[in-house]
Structures are given as C-alpha cells and as structure tokens.
Amino acid sequence: MKKVILSISAMLFVGAAAFAQGNTSSVNQVGSSDTGIVNQNGQTNDSKIDQLGDSNKSEVYQGIQPGVYNAKNNAADVKQKGNSNTAFASQSNHDNKAYQTQTGDSNKATIWQDQIAPPASALGGFDKATQTQTGKSNMATIDQGTTGNEKPTGLPFNATQLGYVNAVIVPFAPHNNNEATQTQNGDNNVAYATQGGVKNKSWQTQTSPGGTSAADKNVSNHYQYGDENSATATQNGIKLTENTLQIGNKNTATVTQTGASHSSIAFSKGNMNTISVTQSGM
C-alpha cells in the first residue's frame, strides 16, 4: 500500500498570492508500504522523492505560514533505497537546500533548517544540509538556526561547560549561510549537528566495518553557537566517540579517529580558538 500526499499551494492557487507560485514536486515510489508526503508553501519550492524498497517514509515540508515568513527558493531531494528508511526535512524562510540519500536498512535522517519564531528580523536562510548514509541502523540529524535545536544537557561535558551552553540563546539572529554535511558508511553510526549563528560549518564522516553491532557504534556530535565556527570529524573504526562544543566566533575543531575505543571532547568558549585531535590504534 502506497500513500502519497501532495499539498502545494502554487499548483492549487496559481496567481492567487505572491507567496504561492512556482512550486514543483516529483514523487516516485517502487515497493510496498511507501509513504511520501510533500507540503509546500511560498515561492519557487522544489521537492523530489525517490523511494525504492519496503516501508520507506519521507516527509518534506517547505515554508510554514507563508503570510508571516517569506519562504521561497527552498529545495529538498530525498533518495531512499532499502527497507524501513525514514527521512524528514522541514525548511522555512528562503534559499535553503537539503539532500538526504539513504541506502541500506533502518536508516533515519532528519533535517531542520530555520524553524524560527518572530521577530521577522531573525529571518535568515541560505542554509545547506547534506546527509548520505550507507549501511544499517544509521542515524543523522541536522538542526540549523532553529528554536528546536537540542543543547547538550549532561555528560560528556562538565558543569562549567554546560553552564556556558545554557546561557546561549537559540536561535542566534540572524542565522544564515550555515552548512552541515554528514556522511556515514557502515553499521550503527550516529551523527548529530546543531548550529545557531552565521556561517558555521560542520562536517562529519563515519566509517565502520561491515557487521558492526550497535554496542560498537561510532558517535559524533557537533554543537556550534556563534559565527564562522568550523567543526570537522573523521571516524574510521569502532567504538569511536567524538563531541565538539564551540561557543563564540571563528573557532576551529578538527578530530580524526581511527581504530577502536577512542573518545574525544573538544570545547571552545571565545573567539579564534583552534583544537586539533588525532587518535589512532586499538
């Protein structure tokens, strides 16, 4: 049983309002029990969903409350191949892009970009998010400049570090030009990135040997609040854990882990700090 829901203001009410024009949606589903949901409001939105396999589900929402938020020029491209994959993308404001590609079983990818509250001066956009997952039981989540951003609330960060992050107001306004790219290849990897501010960049790449169990999964979390921060994590092995928290401007963190059972905590508070961590071996 397939389920396709398309709610596209521009196609239903062409010329009715300036914010409801030029939306495009293409859904192609092959298999059983696939679900594709597309809801677009605003201007020049584009959504493509291509699902092959069983029990896939993808939801794309672009532009909420178009009368309040100037939602336009959003694009979402979702490709899922395998079983029990779930992809979710929600974009508001303007010029956002989200690409989610999943191959394998039980993958989950979520992208939020600029899900904000008033004032209108906080409107940003220009965000980019790309998630590519190959394998089984992978999970990747990206939040950029949103009121729904998660903050670290406990370990591995200490009380002083958590006190700094609790003082952060999310979202930073304006928030735009952020990029987050997460690539996972293997089994049971977990990646999470949250960014509030301007021109922050996060890259996470994880690779595990085939057949890696959930207990041996790699975990990478990036939390960045401020402007022009950059976090890069590369993990190749098993039981690798990396957590980066940066508060301020123009901070850089680079973490490279290979082998097994390594843990890294990178924390920056202030401006123009540089952290470089390399861990290898068993």
N, C-alpha and C positions, 0 to 999 in steps of 0.2 A: 504494500500500500504506500503510495506516494502522496505527499502533501506539499503543495506549493501555494504560498500566499504572497501576492503582489499588491502593494498599496502605494501607488505612485501618483503624487498629486499632479505632476505635469502632464501625464498621459490622460488623466481624467478631466482636468480642467485647464486645457491649453489656453493661454492668454487670459485666464481669469485674474491672475495677480502676477506681479513682477517676480515674486519669490517662487513661483511654481512653473518652471519652464525647463525643457531640455533634459529631463531625466531619462535614463536608459537602464534597463535591467535584462539580463540574459541568464536563464536557469537551464541547466542540462543535467538530468539525473538518470543514472542507469543502475539498476539493482532493486532491492526491496526495502521498504520502510524508510526511505529517504525523506527528509523534510527540508524544504527551502523556504525561508521567509524573508521577504525584502520590503522595507518600508522607507520610502524616500520623500523628503520634503525639501523645498528650497530650489536652487538653481544648478543646472548642469551636473547633477549627480550621476554616477555610473556604478553599476554593480554587476559582477559576473560570478556565478556559482556553478561549478562543475564537480559533481559528485559521482563517483564510481565505486560500487560496493554495497554493503548492507548496513542499515541502522545509522547512517550518517545524518547529521543535523547541522545546519548552518543558518545563522540569523544575521542579517545585516540591517542596521538602522542608520540612516544618514540624515542629519538635520532635524532636530527636535524644535518644536514651537517656532516655525519659520517666521511668524509675525513678530517674534521677540528677538530671536537670534538670526543673524544674517548667515544662513547655512547655504553654501554654494561650492561648486567645483570639487566635491568630495569624490573619491573613487575607492572601491573595495573589490578585490579579486580573491576568490576563495577556491582552492582546488583540494579536494579530498579523495583519497584512494585507499580503500581498505575497509575495515569493519569498526563500527562503534566510534567513529571520529566525531568530534564536536568542535565547531568553530563559531565564534561570536565576535562581531565587530560593531561598534557604535561610534559614529562620528558626528560632531556638530561644528558649527561655525563655518570655516571656509578653507579650501585648498589642502585638506587632509588626504592622506593616502594610506591604505592598509592592504597588505598582501599576506595571505595565510596559505601555506601549502603543507599538507599532511599526507604522508604515505606510511601505512602500517596499521596497527591495531590500537584501539583505546587511547588515541591521542586527544589532547584537549588544548585549544589555543584561544586566548581571549585578548582583544584589543579594545581599549577605551581611549579616546582622544578628545580632549576639550569638552568634557561633560561638566559644564560650569553653571554657576548661578550668577545673577546680576552682581555688579553693575555691567552695563554694556561696554564700559571702558576696558573690561577684562578680556574682551574677545581677542583671540589671537589666531590660532590656526597654523598652517604651514607645517604641520607635524607629519612625520613619516614613521611607519612601523612595518617591519617585515619579519615574519616568523616562518621558518622552514623546519619541519620535523620529519625524521625518517626513523622508523623503528616501532617500538611498542611502549605503551604506558607513559609517553612523554607528556609534559605539561608546560606551557609557556604563557605568561601573562604580561601584558604591557599596559601601563597607565601613564598618560602624559598630560600634565596640567589639569587634573580633574579633581572635583570635590570628593570623588570616590577613591582617591589614592590611599593605599594602605601604608601605614607607618610601622616601622619595627617597634614592638612593644616589650621585648624581652631579650633573652639570650639569642645570639652570642654577644650582643652589645651590653655594656655595663650601665649602671645607673646614671653616671655623669653624661655619657653619650646619649642615652635615651632622654635625659633632661633637655639637651640641646635640640633633639629632633621634635620633642613635644612642643617646643616654642615656635616651630616652623608653621607658618600659615599656608595652607594648601587650599586653592591654588595660588601660586605666585601670579601676579597680574602686571603686565601682560605675560602670556606664555605662548611661545611660538618657536618655529624652526628647530624643534627637538627631533631627534632621530633615535630609533631603537631597533636594532637588528639582532634577532636571536636564532641561532642555527643549532639544532640538536640532531645527532646521528648516533643511534644506538638504542639501548633499552633503559627505561625508567629514569630518564633525566628530568630535572626540574629547573626551570629558569623563570625569574621574575624581575621586571624592571619597572620602577616608578620614577617619574621625572616631573618636577614642577619648576618652572622658570623659563629662561630663554637660551636657546642654542646649546642645550645639553645633548650629549651623545652617549649611547650605551650599546656595546657590542658583547654578545655572549655566544660562545661556541663550545659545544659539549660533544664528546665522542666517547662511547663506551663499547666494549667488546660485545658481540652478539651473545644473547643469553644472560646478560647481567640481571640479577634479581633486584627487587625493589629495595632490599636491605643494603645493596651495594651501589645504589644510585648516586649520581653526581648532582649537586645542588649549587646554584649560583643565583644570588640576589643582589640587585643594584638599587640603591636609594639615593637619588640626587635632587637637591633643592638649591636653586640659585641660578647663576648664569654661566654658560660656557664651560661646564664641567664635563669631563670625559672619563668613562669607565670601560675598560676592556678586560674580558675574562676569557681564557682559553683553557679548557679542561679535556684531557685525554687519558682515560683510565677508569678506575672505580673508586667509590667512597671518597670522592673529592668534594670539598665544601668550600665555598667562597662567598663572603658577604662584604659588600662595599657600601659605605655610608659617607656621602660628601655633602657638606652644608657650606655654602659660600659661592665664590666665583673663581673660575679658571683653575679648578683643581683637576688633577690627573691621577688616575689609578690604573695600573696595569698588573694583572695577576695571571701567571702561567703555571698550570699544574699538570704534571704527568706522573703516571704510576698509580699508586694506591694510598688511600687513607691519609690524605693531606687536608689541612684546614687553614684558611686564611681569613683574617678580619682586617679590613682596610677602612680607616676612619680619618676624615679630614674636616676640620672646622676652621674656616677662614678663607683666605684667598691665595691662589697661585701655589698651592701645595702639590708635591709630586710623591706618589707612592709606587714602588716597583717591587713585586714579589715573584720569585721563581721557586717552585717546589718540584722536586723530581725524586724518583726512586720508590721503593716499597716501604 
